[in-house]
Amino acid sequence: MIVSGTTRRYMLYAIGEITLVVIGILIALQINNWNEWRKDRVIEKRILIELKGNLERNAEMLEDVINLLNTVHKSSPIIIQFIEDDLPYSDTLDFHFRASISRGVQQVFVTQEAYKAYLNVGIDIIQSDSLKNRILNLFEVVYTKQQETQNYLKEFYYQEQEYWDRNFIYDGGTKFKPKDVHSLKNDSYYYSLLNTINGHRKWMLNINQQTLEETNKVLQFIKDELQSADSR
């Protein structure tokens, strides 16, 4: 079939029109994808800023608990020496009687509001796989382990409550005075309990130190990511 010049020109024109339409669609899709990418980056930055704030509060709280644990941890050797060396009682020991039975299981609830918001948005909103995995590990593994250990050790106090009530006068503050000093010194259960609690406190101290260390690591990664995003 012979195609006339007019028909050929029409076909070329039609092909050109179709090509322009396709190019226009591709450009529009590209612009739309770019706009969506920019929106995602705004959401990602907001999530990272909120996570940064949460982790800063968590780190501060964990530091306070660790400092408290280190303080009360000094009381156990004092009470143990009081028993082993049969030292005379004085009112200054009341604080150490109280501190020596602390396992350091004050209810430390790590802040997770930003993490929950992050999960609601979708974990892939954070582009860096390394950062994403560190955040997930911190909240799902590290914080979970810290909370489970804390709750586990806290149960021991409730089990021992009857013993404390029977053997000590407690005013709700720092006063924790033995009712019978002589009997307490010769109570093998109390002596064993002191050593058990001392071990539990070391365990809790170690868990909190590990949790703080990992919190600070992830916090620094988030700060680096925000700084990198600002420079782009």
C-alpha positions in Angstrom: 0.0 0.0 0.0 1.3 3.4 -1.0 1.1 6.0 1.7 0.6 9.5 0.5 2.6 12.4 1.8 -0.4 13.9 3.6 -1.1 10.6 5.3 2.5 10.3 6.3 2.6 13.7 7.8 -0.6 13.0 9.7 0.8 9.8 11.2 4.0 11.6 12.2 1.9 14.3 13.8 -0.2 11.8 15.7 2.9 10.0 16.9 4.4 13.2 18.0 1.2 14.2 19.9 1.1 10.8 21.6 4.8 11.1 22.5 4.2 14.5 24.0 1.2 13.2 26.0 3.3 10.3 27.3 6.2 12.6 28.2 3.7 14.9 30.0 2.3 12.0 32.0 5.7 10.8 33.0 6.8 14.3 34.1 3.6 14.7 36.1 4.2 11.3 37.8 7.8 12.3 38.5 6.6 15.6 40.0 4.0 13.8 42.1 6.5 11.2 43.3 8.9 14.0 44.2 6.2 15.8 46.1 5.3 12.6 48.0 8.9 12.1 48.8 9.2 15.6 50.2 6.1 15.1 52.3 7.5 11.8 53.6 10.8 13.6 54.5 8.8 16.2 56.5 7.0 13.4 58.4 10.3 11.6 58.9 12.0 14.7 60.4 9.0 15.3 62.7 9.1 11.7 63.9 12.9 11.8 64.5 12.6 15.1 66.4 9.9 13.5 68.7 12.0 10.4 69.2 15.0 12.5 70.1 12.9 14.3 72.7 11.6 11.0 74.2 15.1 9.5 74.3 16.6 12.5 76.0 14.0 12.2 78.7 14.6 8.5 79.0 18.3 9.0 79.3 17.9 11.6 82.0 15.5 9.4 84.0 17.9 6.4 83.7 20.8 8.5 84.9 18.8 9.6 87.9 17.9 5.9 88.8 21.5 4.8 88.3 22.7 7.6 90.6 20.2 6.5 93.2 21.1 2.9 92.9 24.8 3.7 93.3 23.9 5.7 96.5 21.8 3.0 98.1 24.2 0.3 97.1 26.7 1.7 99.6 24.3 0.8 102.4 24.5 -2.9 102.1 28.1 -3.3 103.2 27.4 -1.0 106.2 24.5 -3.2 107.5 26.4 -6.4 106.8 29.4 -5.1 108.8 27.0 -4.0 111.5 25.8 -7.6 111.8 29.1 -9.4 111.3 31.1 -7.3 113.7 28.2 -7.0 116.2 28.5 -3.2 116.1 26.3 -1.0 118.4 23.1 0.4 117.0 22.5 4.1 116.3 19.7 6.1 114.7 22.1 6.9 111.8 21.7 3.3 110.6 18.0 3.7 109.9 18.6 5.1 106.5 21.0 2.2 105.7 18.5 -0.3 106.9 16.0 1.1 104.4 18.4 1.6 101.5 20.0 -1.8 101.9 16.7 -3.6 101.0 16.1 -1.5 97.9 16.5 -3.4 94.7 16.2 -0.3 92.6 12.9 -1.3 91.0 11.2 2.1 91.3 8.7 2.2 88.5 10.8 3.5 85.6 8.5 3.8 82.7 10.4 4.8 79.5 8.7 7.3 77.4 7.3 5.7 74.2 4.8 8.2 72.8 7.0 9.1 69.8 7.7 5.4 69.1 4.0 4.6 69.0 3.4 7.5 66.6 6.3 6.2 64.5 4.7 2.7 64.3 1.3 4.3 63.3 3.0 6.2 60.4 4.9 3.1 59.3 8.4 2.0 60.1 9.6 2.6 56.5 9.1 6.3 56.8 12.7 6.4 58.1 15.0 5.9 55.2 18.1 4.7 57.0 17.8 0.9 57.5 20.5 1.1 60.2 18.8 3.7 62.2 15.4 2.1 61.8 16.8 -1.3 63.1 18.4 0.5 66.0 15.2 2.2 67.0 13.2 -1.0 66.8 15.8 -2.9 68.8 15.9 -0.2 71.5 12.1 -0.2 72.1 11.2 -3.8 71.3 14.2 -5.5 72.9 16.3 -3.3 75.2 13.4 -1.4 76.9 11.3 -4.6 77.1 14.1 -6.4 78.9 14.6 -3.5 81.3 10.8 -3.4 82.1 10.6 -7.2 82.5 13.6 -7.3 84.9 12.2 -4.4 86.9 8.7 -6.1 87.2 10.3 -9.4 88.1 12.4 -8.0 90.9 9.6 -5.9 92.2 7.5 -9.0 93.0 10.1 -10.0 95.6 9.4 -6.9 97.7 5.7 -7.7 97.9 6.6 -11.3 99.0 8.8 -9.9 101.7 6.4 -7.2 102.9 5.2 -9.3 105.8 8.8 -9.8 107.1 9.5 -6.1 106.9 6.3 -5.2 108.8 7.0 -7.8 111.4 10.6 -6.7 112.1 10.8 -3.0 111.3 9.1 0.3 112.2 8.6 2.2 109.0 7.2 5.8 109.0 6.9 6.1 105.2 10.0 8.2 105.0 13.7 7.5 105.8 13.0 5.9 109.2 13.2 2.1 109.0 14.1 1.1 112.5 14.5 -2.6 113.6 12.0 -3.5 116.4 14.6 -5.9 118.0 18.2 -5.2 117.0 19.6 -8.3 118.8 17.1 -10.7 117.2 17.8 -9.1 113.8 21.5 -9.6 114.1 21.0 -13.3 114.8 18.4 -13.8 112.1 20.1 -15.9 109.3 17.1 -15.3 107.0 17.6 -11.5 107.2 21.4 -11.9 106.6 20.7 -14.1 103.6 18.0 -11.7 102.4 20.5 -8.8 102.5 22.9 -10.6 100.2 20.2 -11.7 97.8 18.9 -8.1 97.5 22.4 -6.9 97.0 22.7 -9.2 94.1 19.4 -8.2 92.7 20.4 -4.5 92.9 23.6 -5.2 91.0 21.5 -6.9 88.4 19.1 -3.9 88.1 22.0 -1.5 88.1 23.7 -3.4 85.2 20.4 -3.5 83.2 19.8 0.2 83.6 23.4 1.0 82.6 23.1 -1.1 79.5 19.7 0.5 78.7 21.2 4.0 79.2 24.2 3.2 77.0 22.0 1.9 74.1 19.6 4.9 74.5 22.5 7.3 74.1 23.8 5.4 71.1 20.4 5.6 69.3 20.0 9.2 70.4 23.3 10.1 68.8 22.3 8.3 65.5 19.1 10.3 65.4 21.0 13.6 66.0 23.4 12.7 63.2 20.5 11.9 60.9 18.7 15.2 61.6 21.9 17.1 61.0 22.5 15.2 57.7 18.9 16.0 56.7 19.3 19.7 57.4 22.4 19.9 55.3 20.7 18.3 52.3 
